Amino acid sequence: AGLFLYIERMTKMLKDKSILLVISGGIAAYKSLELIRVIKKAGGSVRCILTKGGEQFVTPLSVSALCEEEVYTDLRSLKDETEMGHIRLSREADIIVIAPATANLIAQMAHGRADDLASTALLASDKPALIAPAMNVRMWENPATQENITKLTEYGHTIIGPNEGDMACGEYGMGRMLEPDEIFDAIVGTLGKKPLAGKTAIVTSGPTFEAIDPVRFIGNRSSGKQGHAIAAALKLAGADVTLVAGPVSIPAPAGVKTINIETAQQMLEACENALPADIAVCAAAVSDWAPKQHDQKIKKRDDTSPPSTELNENPDILKTIANHKNRPEIVVGFAAETENLEDNAKAKLSRKNCDIILANLVAQEGAEIFGKDQGHVYCITPSSVDNWQPMSKSAIAKKLTDTIINSLNNTETLKSAAE
Ligand code: CTP
């Protein structure tokens, strides 16, 4: 019955929706063939523009066979212009998806160029696009690309990904295109009814830095990847998200209101200012203590022993939000446990008065979960313990968002039954 329901859901998800897919020249282009298949399976129709570069990686024949439509490759081809002009191509689509989006196509879009069919159709389009970048890590990190990405976000486009991982060129880093199912989720999230529309969410993410003196601090290795992915997933589901982020090197997700802080005290203030909210997810690695700060840099002196630092306990942000007079309906916390995961996480759940705890078992890995793309969490509620198995942090974010949606729906059903 479960499988049947899933297929039933899949087949309806993109019914009557038409997607214009632009495939540009990257090795990830082969994944776009799978994307076409999944869109078709979900009832959507796909028209495809294949750039000259794209044609080097996938053939027009395989694309058109999967789309069951003609493939559009050439701006100056009379046939394309008479039967389906570039204006119509973009106007008749419900959504434009660019996957893979190469550094070159991104640059063309950021600079308003129109020198081939893809860039011309994109310039002539009247709607924002979902852009799935795919390129070498250095190309992605290049300030020119980052500037172009910022511009495209300002123009209203949504950048999805890239992921971190091994690259076709043998290097490792950010630049891998999202997987077809992740792009599919982004399409559904953009087109479909947004289950969290009208809801507000607060997400904490990253580390906190607590100053010892003007140049030194106590911090930790949290990358913010999990918290940022949760903020992006809640946003994609339609929530109005405030992300309270400690010092991290990853970009803030598109469309999310981001407040950058350094200390636990500042994080607490930003969270309290963002209340009331319907959902709170505390994914930050908050420093438990803050040193008594010295006004001047502590000097090293040969004749004295090393200085000792007095530590004061920081506020517990999760606990404060969960016991606030404006308590959100759903409060989610994280736990890092080295033993007795279930008992410890359940105790933490009730001690901090939250509804869900995502618990990491960090017995062997220790601090190594920091910065990684994968995670292995157990989802713990007062009545259940669910092993989510190892998966990417963005998949954990998506699963948590689904769990929150279900939980809110159940509360609303109970409320209306009581009325
Ligand atoms: N948290 C918080 N404010 C703090 C400390 C923690 O909001 N000052 C939140 C974290 O964001 C996370 C959860 O509380 O959601 C983690 O709780 P914590 O008590 O720090 O547990 P562990 O890190 O698992 O460590 P320990 O078991 O030592 O308590």
Residues whose N, C-alpha, C, O or C-beta is under 5 A from the ligand:
A	BS01	CTP	C282 A283 A284 A285 V286 S287 D288 N314 P315 D316 I317 L318 G333 F334 A335 A336
